[in-house]
């Protein structure tokens, strides 16, 4: 199963990114778990200095912005295609 992590303290942007990630998973029709990570040590461990951050299958794909649902779907597809 694919794991997608939304990194951030729980701010409005973090919640929006979580919504986008869940929508992208549903649109892609893949089995994935969306996890919220709020622990700052874990977030910094991924190299994120500005939230929100997005990790797909343990790879940081975005930080400091809210990517589009299309971008998230592309990242999911790239991981699935490995």
N, C-alpha and C positions, 0 to 999 in steps of 0.2 A: 504494500500500500504506500502511496505517495504521501509525504508529510510536507505541509506548507506551514511556515511559522510567520506570524505577524509580530514584529518586534516593536514595542513601545509601551509607554506607561499607562495607556488607556485613554489617551486624549481623543478628541473628535476625529482627527486625521487617522489615528490608529483604528478607530471603529469603522471609518469609511473604507480603509484598506481591507479590513477583515470582510466587510460586505462584498467588496469587489472580488476578493479572492474566492469567497464562497460561490459567487455568481459564475466566476470563470470555471471553477471546478464542475459546477452543475452543467454549464454549457458544453464543456469538453466531454462530459459523460464518463469521467474517470473516478476511480475509487481513491479518495484522498481524505486525509485528516487535516483540518485547519486548527492550528494551535496558537494561542496567544501567549507571548513571552513578555512578561513585565519586569523581570529581574534585570536590573541595570548591568550587573556583572556579566550575565549571559549575553545581553545585547551588545555590550562593548566587545565581548569575546568573538563576535561575528565581524568586528571591525566597523560597527555602526556608531558614528559620532552624532548623527542627527536622525531622529525618528520621523516618520515610521520607517521600518525596514521590512523587507520581505525575503524570506529564505525558502527556496524550493529544493527539496531533497538535499538539505544541508549545504546548499550553495547560495550565497548572498546574491540576489539579482537586482535589488533596488534599495536605496536608502535616501532619506531626506525629502521624499516626494511621494505623491500618490499616483502610481502608474495607472494607465487605462486598463479596462477589463481585457481589451485585445492584447495588450502587452503581457498581462498575466497568463492569458490563454496560450500565447506563443511560448512563454517560458515553460509552462506545463507540457506542451507538446514536444518541446526540445528534450525535456527530461524523459518523456515517454519513448522518444525515438532512439534513445541510446542503446 
